[in-house]
């Protein structure tokens, strides 16, 4: 099975993420991907992870700021929508489909954002599975292009997490 999603970086330079599931080993036995609205109990942990990873870049002073932003993603039918990967009351990560992700670029929509996998669970295909979920939902809604921003451009973020 081959998944291709046209992505446009935040500087509007087009590029493609093309991932073959034949080459990526995703062991998702027992792992579920659910809407965040179905698991609000994970919001504090997600907020902490996102704050630790991106708080300094987003100029957030506390994880509580991120909690409020995550609550806005508790949707199924309208953007922003977030998903969580979890199993047996253990949270693994999250990804979101957002109407916009960068100030001043509200006309560029939608965005794949908020992707994070807990450090103990990385490199197991969880991030890829979350991104495939966002891709599938976008496609099912007739969305042909999803924008992706990389705060650490040139540092291999997409290579490590997508």
RODO-2510 file (C-alpha; in nm, 4 decimals, decimal comma):
residues 162
     n   res          X          Y          Z
     1     x     0,0000     0,0000     0,0000
     2     x     0,1418     0,3385    -0,0976
     3     x     0,0300     0,6670     0,0609
     4     x     0,1123     0,9987    -0,1038
     5     x     0,0080     1,3311     0,0375
     6     x     0,0945     1,6563    -0,1315
     7     x     0,2370     1,8850     0,1330
     8     x     0,3285     2,2480     0,1032
     9     x     0,5778     2,3868     0,3548
    10     x     0,4990     2,7081     0,5387
    11     x     0,7240     2,9026     0,3029
    12     x     0,4992     2,7769     0,0176
    13     x     0,7685     2,5619    -0,1461
    14     x     0,5907     2,2447    -0,2612
    15     x     0,7285     1,9037    -0,1790
    16     x     0,5911     1,5554    -0,1394
    17     x     0,5865     1,3170     0,1497
    18     x     0,5585     0,9744    -0,0043
    19     x     0,5686     0,6792     0,2276
    20     x     0,5347     0,3155     0,1383
    21     x     0,3919     0,1057     0,4186
    22     x     0,5932    -0,1833     0,2766
    23     x     0,9126    -0,0067     0,3893
    24     x     0,7974     0,1253     0,7258
    25     x     0,7416    -0,1233     1,0009
    26     x     0,4418    -0,0136     1,2020
    27     x     0,3678    -0,2435     1,4913
    28     x     0,0377    -0,1083     1,6083
    29     x    -0,0868    -0,4184     1,7888
    30     x    -0,3162    -0,2980     2,0609
    31     x    -0,2647     0,0709     1,9748
    32     x    -0,5762     0,2705     1,8977
    33     x    -0,6015     0,6067     1,7277
    34     x    -0,9020     0,7981     1,8562
    35     x    -1,0377     1,1492     1,8442
    36     x    -0,9038     1,3625     2,1277
    37     x    -1,2637     1,4498     2,2204
    38     x    -1,3067     1,0833     2,3221
    39     x    -1,0065     1,1003     2,5579
    40     x    -0,9830     1,4406     2,7279
    41     x    -0,7914     1,2733     3,0123
    42     x    -0,4812     1,2814     2,7904
    43     x    -0,4806     1,6607     2,7501
    44     x    -0,2537     1,7398     3,0504
    45     x     0,0154     1,4939     2,9331
    46     x    -0,0066     1,6162     2,5734
    47     x     0,0198     1,9749     2,6921
    48     x     0,3324     1,8902     2,8897
    49     x     0,4978     1,7115     2,5969
    50     x     0,4120     1,9899     2,3521
    51     x     0,5263     2,2575     2,5957
    52     x     0,8577     2,0803     2,6552
    53     x     0,9165     2,0328     2,2814
    54     x     0,7823     2,3583     2,1347
    55     x     0,7090     2,6000     2,4214
    56     x     1,0310     2,7949     2,3739
    57     x     0,9626     2,8370     2,0019
    58     x     0,5961     2,9277     2,0477
    59     x     0,6805     3,1614     2,3364
    60     x     0,4523     2,9778     2,5771
    61     x     0,5297     3,0324     2,9426
    62     x     0,3382     2,7372     3,0924
    63     x     0,1743     2,4105     2,9795
    64     x    -0,1640     2,5589     3,0752
    65     x    -0,1548     2,7727     2,7614
    66     x    -0,1253     2,4560     2,5549
    67     x    -0,4133     2,2931     2,7494
    68     x    -0,6499     2,5641     2,6278
    69     x    -0,5299     2,5195     2,2695
    70     x    -0,5769     2,1424     2,2903
    71     x    -0,9322     2,1848     2,4198
    72     x    -1,0104     2,3775     2,1014
    73     x    -0,9129     2,0616     1,9065
    74     x    -1,1849     1,8501     2,0693
    75     x    -1,3913     1,8171     1,7503
    76     x    -1,4932     1,5500     1,5018
    77     x    -1,6702     1,7434     1,2291
    78     x    -1,4932     2,0773     1,2069
    79     x    -1,1341     2,1931     1,2216
    80     x    -0,9265     2,1881     1,4318
    81     x    -0,9413     1,8156     1,5032
    82     x    -0,6853     1,6188     1,7051
    83     x    -0,6262     1,2465     1,7369
    84     x    -0,4414     1,0485     2,0022
    85     x    -0,2580     0,7173     1,9807
    86     x    -0,3045     0,5121     2,2977
    87     x    -0,3399     0,1642     2,4460
    88     x    -0,4277     0,0325     2,7926
    89     x    -0,4524     0,3825     2,9432
    90     x    -0,1077     0,4711     2,8021
    91     x    -0,0770     0,7756     2,5774
    92     x     0,1723     0,7548     2,2892
    93     x     0,1194     1,0700     2,0830
    94     x    -0,1027     1,3096     1,8922
    95     x    -0,1507     1,4824     1,5569
    96     x    -0,3994     1,7421     1,4379
    97     x    -0,5629     1,8794     1,1273
    98     x    -0,5947     2,2556     1,1681
    99     x    -0,7455     2,5329     0,9583
   100     x    -0,4229     2,7343     0,9956
   101     x    -0,1009     2,6895     1,1876
   102     x     0,1047     3,0044     1,1365
   103     x     0,0133     3,3601     1,2294
   104     x    -0,0267     3,5762     0,9240
   105     x    -0,0969     3,2781     0,6968
   106     x    -0,4659     3,2224     0,7660
   107     x    -0,5244     3,1927     0,3907
   108     x    -0,3100     2,8786     0,3764
   109     x    -0,5275     2,5921     0,4901
   110     x    -0,5444     2,3199     0,6205
   111     x    -0,2338     2,2205     0,8165
   112     x    -0,1019     1,9003     0,9668
   113     x     0,0293     2,0139     1,3031
   114     x     0,0795     1,9388     1,6676
   115     x     0,2499     1,6089     1,5894
   116     x     0,4328     1,4663     1,8857
   117     x     0,5102     1,1200     2,0142
   118     x     0,6318     1,0687     2,3690
   119     x     1,0091     1,0290     2,3705
   120     x     0,9893     0,6730     2,5058
   121     x     0,7659     0,5674     2,2136
   122     x     0,9419     0,7228     1,9138
   123     x     1,0731     0,5351     1,6115
   124     x     0,7989     0,2731     1,6319
   125     x     0,5718     0,4046     1,3557
   126     x     0,3274     0,5794     1,5880
   127     x     0,3942     0,9239     1,4409
   128     x     0,3542     0,7852     1,0892
   129     x     0,0256     0,6167     1,1850
   130     x    -0,1038     0,9432     1,3321
   131     x    -0,0052     1,1329     1,0177
   132     x    -0,1722     0,8687     0,7985
   133     x    -0,4892     0,9169     1,0040
   134     x    -0,4815     1,2918     0,9376
   135     x    -0,4132     1,2214     0,5691
   136     x    -0,7051     0,9777     0,5444
   137     x    -0,9475     1,2201     0,7090
   138     x    -0,8291     1,5054     0,4871
   139     x    -0,8756     1,2898     0,1773
   140     x    -1,2218     1,1770     0,2910
   141     x    -1,3211     1,5446     0,3174
   142     x    -1,2032     1,6179    -0,0335
   143     x    -0,8878     1,7983     0,0788
   144     x    -0,6108     1,7543    -0,1790
   145     x    -0,3296     1,9550    -0,0169
   146     x    -0,2232     1,9668     0,3469
   147     x     0,0380     2,2169     0,4595
   148     x     0,3169     2,1168     0,6960
   149     x     0,5417     2,3522     0,8906
   150     x     0,8755     2,2529     1,0349
   151     x     1,0029     2,4729     1,3165
   152     x     1,3363     2,2951     1,2946
   153     x     1,3831     2,3135     0,9174
   154     x     1,7081     2,1540     0,8171
   155     x     1,7224     1,9415     1,1319
   156     x     1,5462     1,6391     0,9852
   157     x     1,2208     1,6754     1,1782
   158     x     1,0111     1,5249     0,8997
   159     x     1,2592     1,2453     0,8466
   160     x     1,2436     1,1528     1,2143
   161     x     0,8729     1,1866     1,2845
   162     x     0,6801     1,1339     0,9614
***
